[in-house]
């Protein structure tokens, strides 16, 4: 018996014909494309017509599955963090002890 599930990003499905599970990554209704990810991290795009022809069941993630972001092959350097050394010294901008904020008139006044 075939069930017609709508593709929902983040949900897992079992392809009963292939006897394998996969996760929906995204759905592009304009292009009518569903991006799926197999447990081996292979990503595949299928059209919505093919999706509706599949014999699917809702499924649980595979044992030991850890959700993480799969980086694009072109974006290998995205993990690199650049720290501007000048910004590190800016955290003491509010340490001026000569002024205090007065809540009553929303102005600064000198502390004595």
C-alpha positions as a LaTeX table, in Angstrom:
\begin{tabular}{lrrr}
\hline
Residue & $x$ (\AA) & $y$ (\AA) & $z$ (\AA) \\
\hline
Unk1 & 0.00 & 0.00 & 0.00 \\
Unk2 & 1.53 & 3.30 & $-1.10$ \\
Unk3 & 1.24 & 6.39 & 1.07 \\
Unk4 & 1.58 & 9.85 & $-0.38$ \\
Unk5 & 3.68 & 11.86 & 2.10 \\
Unk6 & 4.55 & 15.45 & 1.41 \\
Unk7 & 8.31 & 16.11 & 1.67 \\
Unk8 & 9.10 & 17.93 & 4.92 \\
Unk9 & 12.65 & 19.23 & 5.51 \\
Unk10 & 14.30 & 17.50 & 8.44 \\
Unk11 & 12.01 & 14.44 & 8.33 \\
Unk12 & 13.24 & 10.92 & 7.58 \\
Unk13 & 11.50 & 8.58 & 5.17 \\
Unk14 & 12.01 & 4.97 & 4.17 \\
Unk15 & 11.94 & 4.14 & 0.48 \\
Unk16 & 10.23 & 0.75 & 0.68 \\
Unk17 & 11.35 & $-0.25$ & $-2.82$ \\
Unk18 & 15.03 & 0.52 & $-2.16$ \\
Unk19 & 14.75 & $-0.55$ & 1.51 \\
Unk20 & 16.78 & 2.47 & 2.59 \\
Unk21 & 16.08 & 5.60 & 4.59 \\
Unk22 & 16.84 & 9.19 & 3.70 \\
Unk23 & 16.31 & 12.68 & 5.09 \\
Unk24 & 14.69 & 15.56 & 3.25 \\
Unk25 & 17.02 & 18.56 & 3.28 \\
Unk26 & 14.94 & 21.07 & 1.37 \\
Unk27 & 11.99 & 21.48 & $-0.96$ \\
Unk28 & 11.94 & 24.02 & $-3.77$ \\
Unk29 & 8.30 & 24.37 & $-4.84$ \\
Unk30 & 9.17 & 26.73 & $-7.69$ \\
Unk31 & 11.60 & 24.30 & $-9.29$ \\
Unk32 & 9.63 & 21.28 & $-7.99$ \\
Unk33 & 12.83 & 19.76 & $-6.60$ \\
Unk34 & 13.34 & 17.82 & $-3.36$ \\
Unk35 & 16.90 & 17.59 & $-2.00$ \\
Unk36 & 17.45 & 14.43 & 0.03 \\
Unk37 & 20.41 & 13.02 & 1.93 \\
Unk38 & 21.13 & 9.31 & 2.28 \\
Unk39 & 22.76 & 7.91 & 5.43 \\
Unk40 & 26.14 & 7.82 & 3.64 \\
Unk41 & 25.81 & 11.64 & 3.31 \\
Unk42 & 25.24 & 11.45 & $-0.45$ \\
Unk43 & 22.89 & 14.23 & $-1.55$ \\
Unk44 & 20.44 & 13.71 & $-4.37$ \\
Unk45 & 17.86 & 15.92 & $-6.04$ \\
Unk46 & 14.61 & 14.41 & $-7.22$ \\
Unk47 & 11.64 & 16.05 & $-8.87$ \\
Unk48 & 8.27 & 16.18 & $-7.13$ \\
Unk49 & 6.69 & 13.82 & $-9.70$ \\
Unk50 & 9.28 & 11.16 & $-8.82$ \\
Unk51 & 8.72 & 11.85 & $-5.12$ \\
Unk52 & 5.01 & 11.12 & $-5.42$ \\
Unk53 & 5.71 & 7.87 & $-7.28$ \\
Unk54 & 7.89 & 6.55 & $-4.43$ \\
Unk55 & 6.51 & 4.04 & $-1.93$ \\
Unk56 & 7.40 & 5.80 & 1.34 \\
Unk57 & 6.96 & 5.39 & 5.07 \\
Unk58 & 7.93 & 7.84 & 7.79 \\
Unk59 & 11.13 & 6.65 & 9.47 \\
Unk60 & 13.51 & 7.36 & 12.32 \\
Unk61 & 17.09 & 8.53 & 11.74 \\
Unk62 & 19.61 & 5.68 & 11.42 \\
Unk63 & 21.33 & 4.51 & 14.62 \\
Unk64 & 24.19 & 6.83 & 15.51 \\
Unk65 & 23.06 & 9.54 & 13.11 \\
Unk66 & 24.28 & 13.00 & 14.06 \\
Unk67 & 22.70 & 15.97 & 12.34 \\
Unk68 & 25.34 & 18.35 & 11.11 \\
Unk69 & 25.74 & 20.75 & 8.27 \\
Unk70 & 27.22 & 19.18 & 5.18 \\
Unk71 & 29.55 & 21.83 & 3.72 \\
Unk72 & 29.42 & 22.58 & 0.04 \\
Unk73 & 32.50 & 21.38 & $-1.80$ \\
Unk74 & 33.22 & 24.94 & $-2.96$ \\
Unk75 & 33.09 & 26.37 & 0.59 \\
Unk76 & 36.03 & 24.56 & 2.20 \\
Unk77 & 37.32 & 27.70 & 3.97 \\
Unk78 & 34.01 & 28.58 & 5.68 \\
Unk79 & 35.22 & 27.15 & 9.00 \\
Unk80 & 38.05 & 29.68 & 9.23 \\
Unk81 & 37.37 & 32.44 & 11.73 \\
Unk82 & 39.12 & 35.77 & 11.33 \\
Unk83 & 39.55 & 37.83 & 14.50 \\
Unk84 & 40.28 & 41.53 & 14.25 \\
Unk85 & 42.73 & 42.32 & 17.05 \\
Unk86 & 41.48 & 45.91 & 17.30 \\
Unk87 & 37.99 & 44.66 & 18.17 \\
Unk88 & 39.31 & 42.69 & 21.14 \\
Unk89 & 40.19 & 45.94 & 22.95 \\
Unk90 & 36.76 & 47.44 & 22.36 \\
Unk91 & 35.13 & 45.41 & 25.12 \\
Unk92 & 36.08 & 48.01 & 27.73 \\
Unk93 & 34.28 & 50.90 & 26.03 \\
Unk94 & 31.83 & 51.24 & 28.90 \\
Unk95 & 34.40 & 51.24 & 31.71 \\
Unk96 & 34.44 & 55.03 & 32.03 \\
Unk97 & 33.96 & 55.63 & 35.78 \\
Unk98 & 33.44 & 59.39 & 35.44 \\
Unk99 & 29.93 & 59.10 & 34.02 \\
Unk100 & 26.78 & 57.38 & 35.16 \\
Unk101 & 23.42 & 57.04 & 33.42 \\
Unk102 & 20.53 & 58.83 & 35.09 \\
Unk103 & 17.27 & 56.97 & 34.42 \\
Unk104 & 15.11 & 59.91 & 35.47 \\
Unk105 & 16.06 & 62.36 & 32.73 \\
Unk106 & 17.80 & 60.02 & 30.25 \\
Unk107 & 21.01 & 62.03 & 30.35 \\
Unk108 & 24.48 & 61.41 & 31.62 \\
Unk109 & 25.68 & 63.10 & 34.78 \\
Unk110 & 29.08 & 63.16 & 36.43 \\
Unk111 & 29.60 & 61.06 & 39.55 \\
Unk112 & 31.31 & 62.78 & 42.45 \\
\hline
\end{tabular}
